[in-house]
Amino acid sequence: MLLSSAVPGPEATNAVIGLSEAVSRSDHRHPRLTSTTTQNLDVAGNATVMFTKVFPTKPGIACTANKITDNLPVTFEVSSWVMGGAGGVEYTGCVIHGSKAQTLPAVIGLLTVLLGFNIFQGNAASVEFSCIAVQASN
């Protein structure tokens, strides 16, 4: 058996058995396909997330609130992308906006009974969240 000096390939959508007669060295590392960070939204409900990996194409983003004392749902969306890398065409980060549902006042009646909160408004200032970016499958 030969020892390979090639950089290991990234994970693939479809599994492949492989044909090489060489084996990877014990200190090899596969290319990173994800970026993970934890931070807090600012007073306007925004946070700039800088990825720990540069993505050549738009990554998939998933954010989760870590702990909310009032138990109201928080929704997250990418409001813009931070571009950089070679030629400024790679995805190096994004701006996340978080909104928190608000309890509806009792005067709204039936909606309060049905929903219990207003999903369309609310400030999610200071909410701590985790964000993961995943390289798109090719």
C-alpha positions in Angstrom: 0.0 0.0 0.0 1.2 3.5 -0.8 0.7 6.5 1.4 -1.2 9.3 -0.3 0.0 12.9 -0.3 -3.2 14.2 -1.9 -5.6 16.4 0.0 -8.7 14.3 1.0 -11.8 15.2 -1.0 -14.9 16.7 0.5 -18.0 14.7 1.3 -20.0 13.8 -1.8 -23.7 13.7 -2.4 -23.4 10.2 -3.7 -21.2 7.7 -1.9 -18.3 6.3 -3.9 -16.2 3.2 -3.1 -13.0 4.6 -4.6 -10.3 2.9 -6.7 -7.1 4.3 -5.3 -4.4 1.9 -4.1 -3.1 4.6 -1.7 -4.3 5.2 1.9 -4.6 8.5 3.7 -1.9 9.5 6.3 -3.0 9.4 9.9 -2.8 13.2 10.3 -4.9 14.0 7.2 -7.9 16.4 7.4 -11.0 16.6 5.2 -12.0 20.0 3.8 -14.4 21.9 6.1 -18.0 22.2 4.7 -19.6 24.0 7.6 -19.2 27.1 9.7 -20.7 27.5 13.2 -20.9 30.5 15.5 -22.8 31.6 18.6 -23.5 35.3 19.2 -26.1 37.8 20.3 -28.4 40.0 18.2 -27.9 43.8 18.7 -30.6 46.2 19.9 -32.1 46.3 16.4 -32.3 42.5 16.2 -29.3 42.2 13.8 -26.0 40.4 13.9 -23.1 40.1 11.4 -21.9 36.6 11.2 -18.5 36.0 9.8 -18.0 32.4 8.6 -15.0 30.3 9.7 -14.9 29.0 6.1 -15.2 30.8 2.8 -18.0 29.4 0.6 -17.7 29.5 -3.2 -21.6 29.4 -3.6 -24.4 30.7 -1.4 -24.5 28.4 1.7 -27.5 27.1 3.5 -28.1 29.0 6.8 -29.9 27.7 9.9 -30.2 29.7 13.1 -31.6 28.7 16.5 -32.2 30.8 19.6 -30.2 29.3 22.5 -32.3 30.4 25.5 -35.3 32.7 25.6 -36.7 33.5 29.0 -40.2 34.5 27.7 -40.6 31.4 25.5 -41.8 33.5 22.5 -40.7 32.2 19.1 -37.8 33.9 17.3 -37.5 33.8 13.5 -34.2 34.4 11.7 -33.5 35.5 8.2 -30.5 36.5 6.1 -30.9 40.2 5.3 -27.7 40.5 3.3 -24.5 38.7 2.4 -20.9 39.6 3.2 -18.8 38.9 0.1 -15.0 38.6 0.0 -12.3 36.1 -0.8 -10.7 35.8 -4.2 -12.2 38.5 -6.4 -14.9 39.4 -3.8 -17.3 36.8 -5.2 -17.1 34.3 -2.3 -19.5 34.2 0.7 -17.5 35.1 3.8 -20.5 36.0 6.1 -24.0 37.3 6.4 -26.2 39.7 8.3 -28.9 37.9 10.3 -32.1 39.6 11.4 -34.1 38.1 14.2 -37.7 38.9 15.1 -39.5 37.8 18.2 -43.2 37.1 18.4 -45.1 39.4 20.7 -48.1 38.6 23.0 -51.3 40.0 21.6 -53.4 42.3 23.7 -56.6 40.8 25.0 -58.7 43.3 23.0 -58.0 41.5 19.8 -60.1 38.7 21.1 -60.4 35.7 18.8 -56.9 36.1 17.4 -55.4 36.0 20.9 -57.3 32.8 21.5 -56.2 31.2 18.2 -52.6 32.4 18.0 -51.6 33.8 21.4 -48.9 35.9 19.9 -48.2 38.2 17.0 -45.8 36.4 14.6 -45.3 39.5 12.5 -43.6 41.9 14.9 -41.3 42.1 17.8 -37.8 43.0 18.7 -35.4 40.1 19.4 -32.7 42.4 20.8 -29.9 40.6 22.7 -31.2 37.1 21.9 -28.3 34.6 21.9 -28.4 32.3 18.9 -26.4 29.7 17.1 -25.8 29.9 13.4 -24.6 27.2 11.1 -23.7 27.7 7.4 -23.4 24.6 5.2 -21.8 24.4 1.8 -24.5 23.7 -0.9 -24.4 20.2 -2.4 -23.0 20.2 -5.9 
